[in-house]
């Protein structure tokens, strides 16, 4: 990049952001930060399906705008839920559900959202390592895609995957589901999984997707 082009880019950033409380970013003293609203399964959804909240964590990613040498920080939230029931002659965790929300951050027409451009297959690859051990090492293949109505008042494109794993040393077929929906300036990802021997769990996962509360919901 030429010196003149670089200077023009810096000036463009300054003109756009200096009046928006972003002086520290313009001067290079601090990053420009975007934070998503948390997305959580509702209490009524958890009660209806028998899932319980397992944990929550923050997601934070820092990127640099190379043209102007300024940093952008994108911060999101993740929540996990689980269901325990009798399966294969013992009480154990059989199903899981999770949410993740990340802001649809954009600066100078450039997106800084790590999830916004990902397909459902890529999202599964991104989050599978965070799933319980019964699912994290499973080689999933796409089974079907379908629309689930009533997710933030619209239809969500949900992809269903199937694979084989082990529960208590026994080979078990499992299904996983994932979708993402843009809502109130954020991307919200929802994911669930269960043994296919418990087909009713598919309906519970869809119930949880419909129950998710985010932002003004």
C-alpha positions in Angstrom: 0.0 0.0 0.0 1.3 3.5 -0.9 1.8 6.1 1.8 -1.0 8.3 0.4 -3.4 5.4 0.3 -2.5 4.5 3.9 -3.0 8.1 5.1 -6.4 8.2 3.3 -7.5 5.0 4.9 -6.6 6.4 8.4 -8.4 9.6 7.7 -11.5 7.7 6.5 -11.6 5.7 9.8 -11.2 8.9 11.8 -14.0 10.7 10.1 -16.3 7.8 10.6 -15.5 7.1 14.2 -14.2 10.2 15.9 -17.7 11.5 16.6 -18.9 8.1 17.9 -17.0 7.8 21.1 -14.1 5.9 19.4 -11.3 8.4 19.9 -9.1 5.7 21.5 -9.5 3.5 18.5 -8.7 6.3 16.1 -5.6 7.2 18.0 -4.5 3.6 18.2 -4.6 3.6 22.0 -7.4 1.0 22.4 -9.3 -1.5 20.2 -12.8 -1.0 18.9 -15.0 -3.5 20.8 -18.2 -5.2 19.8 -20.1 -7.4 22.3 -23.1 -9.6 21.5 -26.2 -10.0 23.8 -26.3 -13.3 25.6 -28.6 -16.0 24.1 -30.0 -18.5 26.6 -32.6 -21.2 26.7 -35.6 -20.0 28.6 -36.6 -21.4 32.0 -39.9 -22.7 30.6 -38.1 -24.4 27.7 -35.7 -26.1 30.1 -38.5 -27.2 32.4 -40.5 -28.6 29.4 -37.6 -30.6 28.0 -35.9 -31.7 31.2 -32.5 -30.1 30.3 -30.4 -28.2 32.9 -27.9 -25.4 32.5 -24.3 -26.8 32.6 -22.2 -23.7 32.2 -21.5 -20.4 30.5 -18.4 -18.7 29.1 -17.3 -15.7 27.2 -15.9 -15.9 23.6 -13.3 -13.2 22.7 -11.4 -12.8 19.5 -9.0 -9.9 18.5 -8.4 -9.0 14.9 -6.3 -6.3 13.2 -7.4 -4.0 10.3 -4.2 -4.2 8.3 -4.8 -1.1 6.2 -4.9 1.2 9.2 -3.1 -0.9 11.9 -6.0 -0.8 14.3 -7.5 -3.6 16.4 -11.1 -4.9 16.6 -12.2 -7.0 19.5 -15.3 -9.2 19.1 -16.9 -10.6 22.3 -19.6 -13.2 22.5 -21.2 -15.6 24.9 -21.7 -19.4 25.0 -24.1 -21.5 27.1 -24.3 -25.3 27.5 -27.2 -27.5 28.7 -27.6 -31.2 29.3 -30.2 -33.9 29.9 -29.5 -36.9 32.2 -31.7 -40.0 31.9 -31.5 -43.8 32.0 -29.8 -45.1 28.9 -28.2 -48.5 28.3 -29.1 -49.6 31.8 -27.6 -46.7 33.7 -28.3 -43.1 34.5 -26.1 -40.9 32.4 -25.9 -37.7 30.3 -27.7 -38.6 27.0 -28.3 -35.3 25.2 -26.8 -31.8 25.0 -27.8 -28.3 23.8 -25.7 -25.2 23.4 -26.0 -21.6 22.2 -23.4 -19.1 21.1 -23.9 -15.4 20.2 -21.4 -13.3 18.4 -21.9 -9.6 17.2 -22.2 -9.0 13.5 -19.3 -6.6 13.7 -18.5 -4.5 10.7 -15.9 -1.7 10.2 -15.5 0.2 6.9 -17.7 -2.4 5.2 -15.5 -5.3 6.4 -17.0 -8.0 8.6 -15.2 -9.1 11.7 -17.7 -11.9 12.7 -15.9 -15.3 12.8 -19.2 -17.1 12.4 -21.3 -15.1 10.0 -19.9 -16.6 6.8 -19.7 -20.2 8.0 -22.0 -22.9 6.7 -23.7 -25.3 9.2 -21.1 -27.9 8.4 -18.3 -25.5 9.2 -20.0 -24.4 12.4 -20.2 -28.1 13.5 -16.4 -28.4 12.8 -15.8 -25.2 14.8 -17.8 -26.2 17.9 -17.6 -30.0 18.0 -14.6 -30.0 20.2 -16.6 -28.3 22.9 -19.3 -31.1 22.9 -19.3 -33.8 25.6 -16.8 -36.6 24.9 -19.5 -39.0 23.5 -19.9 -36.5 20.6 -16.6 -34.6 20.3 -14.8 -37.3 18.5 -17.6 -38.5 16.3 -17.3 -38.3 12.5 -20.6 -36.8 11.5 -22.1 -36.7 8.0 -24.9 -34.6 6.7 -28.3 -36.4 6.9 -30.8 -33.7 6.0 -31.7 -30.1 6.3 -35.1 -28.8 7.4 -36.8 -25.6 8.5 -37.7 -25.1 12.1 -40.4 -22.4 12.5 -40.7 -20.1 15.5 -37.0 -19.4 16.1 -37.0 -15.6 16.9 -40.3 -15.5 15.0 -38.9 -16.9 11.8 -37.8 -20.1 10.1 -34.3 -21.4 10.9 -32.4 -23.7 8.5 -31.4 -26.6 10.7 -28.9 -29.2 9.4 -29.1 -32.8 10.9 -25.9 -34.9 11.0 -25.5 -38.5 12.0 -22.5 -40.6 13.2 -21.5 -43.4 15.4 -19.9 -43.2 18.8 -19.6 -45.2 22.1 -21.6 -45.0 25.3 -20.2 -47.3 28.0 -18.2 -49.2 25.4 -21.2 -49.9 23.2 -21.5 -48.6 19.7 -24.4 -46.1 19.4 -25.7 -44.0 16.5 -26.1 -40.3 17.4 -27.6 -37.3 15.7 -26.4 -33.7 15.9 -28.3 -30.5 14.9 -27.0 -27.0 14.2 -28.3 -23.7 12.9 -27.5 -20.0 13.0 -29.9 -17.1 13.0 -29.2 -13.4 12.7 -31.1 -11.5 15.4 -30.8 -8.0 16.9 -27.4 -7.3 15.3 -25.8 -10.7 16.4 -25.4 -14.1 15.0 -26.9 -16.8 17.3 -25.7 -20.4 16.8 -27.7 -23.3 18.4 -26.6 -26.9 18.5 -27.9 -30.1 20.0 -27.1 -33.8 20.0 -28.6 -37.1 21.2 -28.6 -40.9 20.5 -30.9 -41.8 17.7 -32.4 -44.5 20.0 -34.0 -41.6 21.7 -35.8 -39.9 18.8 -38.0 -37.8 21.1 -35.0 -35.8 21.9 -35.1 -34.2 18.4 -38.4 -32.5 19.3 -36.9 -31.4 22.6 -33.9 -29.8 20.9 -36.3 -28.0 18.5 -38.3 -26.8 21.5 -35.1 -25.4 23.1 -34.3 -23.6 19.8 -37.7 -21.9 19.8 -37.3 -21.0 23.5 -34.0 -19.2 23.2 -34.1 -15.6 24.5 -31.7 -13.0 23.1 -31.5 -9.2 23.2 -35.0 -7.8 23.3 -36.7 -11.3 23.2 
